[in-house]
Amino acid sequence: SAWRDAHRDRAEIESVKQGLPRLERDAEYVSSETCRACHPSEYDSWFRTYHRTMTQVATPESVLGDFDGSTVTSHGLDYRVSREGGAFYANMPHPDEVMYVVQGGKPTPPDQIERVDARVVMTTGSHHYQTYWVESPTYDKLLQTLPLVYLKEDQRWIPREAAFMNPPNEKTSYITQ
């Protein structure tokens, strides 16, 4: 039933939230609600902007990308995005291994990097594009960003390296073909 599906989706979202890294509250910091009490016009201005929704838990309401089984290639590596109910996934090269390849500067063939199914847990962006964060399969509470960007207006995926400029002659990939 629709009620059961909605309840399951809410439970999945709460489960994802529990596993996310979070800042510990420090006595020197306050919430946006506290700011609202003394600075209502500034709060209202902030609340109307995209800044308020820039980073969110990945839910059916917050995810703009079409997780339809599409495959996007970034730096010679394939990333396949999919959805199961209210959850979003990427079948991808192990993000921690990719991080070590790039940081170590050691050229590596794509078939030597393990593939994993990683759950998308956070989104960043909301105005023109959105990118996504997955849980590290190795490290507790470490998030890795997918090297993909979903263009809202064009309703299509592109590799992140096609979305941002790099300095001339900068080596951008250690994945060999």
Salt bridges, closest charged atoms under 4 A:
ASP5 OD1 - ARG8 NH1 3.22
ASP9 OD1 - ARG8 NH2 3.68
GLU12 OE2 - ARG8 NE 3.66
GLU12 OE1 - ARG119 NH2 3.75
GLU14 OE2 - LYS17 NZ 3.61
GLU33 OE1 - ARG36 NH1 3.64
ASP96 OD2 - HIS94 ND1 4.00
ASP154 OD2 - ARG156 NE 3.59
GLU161 OE1 - HIS75 NE2 3.51
